[in-house]
C-alpha cells in the first residue's frame, strides 16, 4: 500500500489491546489511508531493535513519518522504540500517573495480564462456552436448558459468528437455531423453542444481502435465489413480531455490535475477557 501512512501496533504481549484501541482511533480520520501492522511480543532489546529497523524502513518506503501505537511497559524498551523517529502513542502513559496518585499505589509493570492466562476460572468459562456454541450450532443439539441465549433466524443471517464471539469474549453460552422451511410455514414458534421463549433473540437480514451471502456458498441454487431469500426473511420477521421475539437486522451491523445489543436486550451482564 505505497503512500499510505504506516501504523504499527507494538506490544510486549499479544498486541490485541494496542490494535483494538489503535483501530478505534484511526477510524476517526476519514480520507486518510493507513497501512497497519502488528509487532507483538517485543520483550527484549533485540526485538525492540528489530522493530525499530522495521518501522524506519516502512517510513522511508512510504515517504512519511510512521505512527506507533504502543503498549510496551518496559521504559527502557520504550526509549529504544522512540529512536525509530515515529510518532509514539503510549496508550498507558496518560493514565498511570493519575491512577497511582488516586490509588496511592505504584504500578507493577507486568506483561501480558490483559490477555494472558491469569484467571484460570475465567479462561475455563470461555472454553466451555465456546464448546457449547459449537455443539449447539445450527440446531445440532436442541437441549437448551443451559443456554444463556438462543439466536434464531434464517440460514446465513449471522447466528454462528455472533454465538462464537459472545462465547470467546464474554463466556456466554449461546446456542443458535436455524428456521427451516417447515418452521417458516407454521404460524407459531417451533415446539422445541417454546419453553425457552425468554432466551430467544431473532436475527434478520436484508434479502438482497442474504442472496449475495448464500450465492457464495451455493451458487445457482434455489436456496440462494432472491425469491427464496425474500420469502424466508418475511416469514421469519412475521414470526418474530407475532411471538414477541426481540430482533435485530445484521445487514449493516458488525458482530461486535450485534453481540452487544443481544446481551443488553437479554439483560446478560458479563465483563469482556
N, C-alpha and C positions, 0 to 999 in steps of 0.2 A: 504494500500500500504506500507507494512513493508519495512524498509530500504530506502525508498525514502526520499529525503530531504524535511522537512516540510517548506512550504512557506505560509505566512499569508498576506493577503491584509487587512490592518487595516485602518479604516476611521471613522471620526465623522459624515460623511454623508452616502451616498449610497454605497461607495466603488468602484463605477464604474471607476473613474479616476485611483485609485491605481491598480485595476485589469487590466485595459486596458494597462497602461504603464508597469506594472509588467510582464504581459504576454509577451509583446514585448521584454522585457529584457531577460526573461527566454528562449525564442526561439533562442537566440544567443548561447546557450550552449547545443550542441548535445551530446548524450551519458550519460546525467545526468537525473535521474528520480526525478520528483518533485511531492509532494503531496500538492496541493494548496487548500486553504480555505479562504473564505472572512468573516471578522468580521466587520460588519457595525454599524453605529450609536454609536460609542464609544465616548460619550459626557459627561461622568460623571466619578468621581473617582471609583465608584462601578463597572461600566462597564469596566474601564481600568484594575482594579484589576482582574476581571473575565477573561479578555483577556490574562493578564499575566499568570494566572494559566493554561489556555488552551494551550498557547504557550509552557510553561515549560513542561507540560505533553506530548505534541507532540514530543518535543526534546528528552525527556527521552525514549519514546517508540521507536523512530527511531534510537536512539544512535548517533545523530549528532546535531549540532547547527542549530536551525531554522533560517529562513530568514524572516524578516518583512518588507514589502513594505508599507510605512506609509504616509498617507495624513492628519493626525490629526493636527489641527492648534494650539491647546492649549498647550503651552510649559510645563505646569505642568503635563498634561496627558502624554506628550511625555517622561518626566522624569520617570514616573511610568512604561510606556511600556518598557523603556530601562532596567528595573530591571528583565525583562524576560531572559536576557542573550543572546538574539537573535542578529543576525547581523541586525542592524537597517538601512534601506534605506529611509531616509526622502526625499520625492520627491520635496518638496517645498524649503528646506534649501539652495541648491546651487544657487537658482535664486532670492530669496527675497532680500538679501543684495545688489547685483548689480542693481536690479530694483529700490530699494529705493534710491540708490545713483544717478542713472541716472535720475529718475523722480523727485527727490527732495521731495518725499512724503513718509511718514511712512505707512506701510501697516496696514490695519484693519483686524484682524483675524476673518473673518466671515465664518460661517459654511454653507455648502450646496449651495453656489451660482453657482457652476459649473453645478449641475444637479437639482437644486431646482426650484420651481415655482416662478421665479423672474420676467421674461419678459412675461407678460400675452399675449401680441400680438403674440410673437413667439410661445408660447405654443398653442395658438388657431390655428395658422397656421399649426402646426404639426398635431393637432387633425383633422382639416379639410382635410388635405392631406391624413391622414390615412383613414378617412371615404371615401374619393374619391377613394383611391386604392381598398377598399373593395367593393364599389358599381360598380366599373368598372373592376372587376376581371373576367378573363376568358370570356370576351365579354358579360357579363350580361347587361351592359349599354354601348351602342356604340356611345353615344353622346360625342365626344372627343374635343369639342371646347375649353374647359377649361383645357385640359391636357397640362402638360409641356413636357411629353414624353410618347410614346406608345411602349411598348415592344411587339415584335411579334415573335412567334416561335411555334414549335410543343408542344403538351401536355407534361408536366413534364420536360421542359428544364430550369426551374428556374425563370420563369417570376414573379410568385406571391411573393415569398420571397424577390426578388430584389425590386419589387414595394413597398412592405411594409417597407423595410429597408430605401429606399430613402424618403419615407413619414415620418417615425419616426425620422430619423436623420437629414434630410435636409429640411423637409417641402415641398417636391416636389410632385406635383400632377401627379402620374404615373398610367397610365391605362395599361392593357395588353390584347392582342388579340390572342387567340389560332388558329393556322392554322388548319382548318378541312380538311378531305379528299377531299371535294369538292373544297376548296381553292387550295389544292396542285395539283389537276388535271388540273387546269387552267394554263395559261401562263402569267397572269398579276396579279397585286395586287388586292385583293378583293375590289369591288367598294367602300365599306364603308370606306376604308383606303386611297383611292387615294387623297382626298382633304387634308389629314393630312400627306402627304408624308414626309415633313420636320421634323415631330415629331417622325418618326419611327426609331426603333433600333431593329435589329434582334438578337435573342439568338439561338445558335445551340449547339449540344452536340454529343459526340461520341455515335454511335448506340448501342454499347455493354453496355456502362454505362446506356443509356436510357432504354435498356431492363431490366437491374437489377432494376432500379427505378420503372418501370411500373409493373414488376413482383411482387414487394412487395405490390402494390396496387391492381392489378387484375391478380393474378396468373393463368396460363394456359388459358389465353385469347388471341384472335387474336391481340388485342391491344398491348400485351406485347411480341409478337414474334419478334425475331431478324430480320426477313424478313420485317415485318411492320415497325420496327424502322429504318432500313436502307433505305427503300423506302421513308418514310416521311422526314427523315433528308436530304437525297439527293435532294428531290424536294424543300424543304424549302431553302436550300443553293443555289440551282439554281435560285430560285425566288429572293433571296436577291441580287445575282450577277447581274441578268438581270435588276432589278429595281433600282440598285444603293443604296440599303439599307445597311448602315453600320452594321456589325455583329460581334459577339464575341462568341467563344466556352466557355461554362460554365463547361466543363468536369473537369478541374483541377484548377478552379478559384473560389475563395471564394466570398461570397455575397458582402463583403466589396469592393473587387477588381472590381467585375462586376459593382457595383453601381458607383464607382469612374471613371471607364472608360466610362460608359454610359454618365455621367454628363459632363465629359471632351469633349467627341465627340460631344455632343449636345450643347456645349457652355453654359451650365447651371451653373452659379456661385452662390453657396449658402454656407453660413457658417454652419458647423456642430453644432447642438444644444447640 
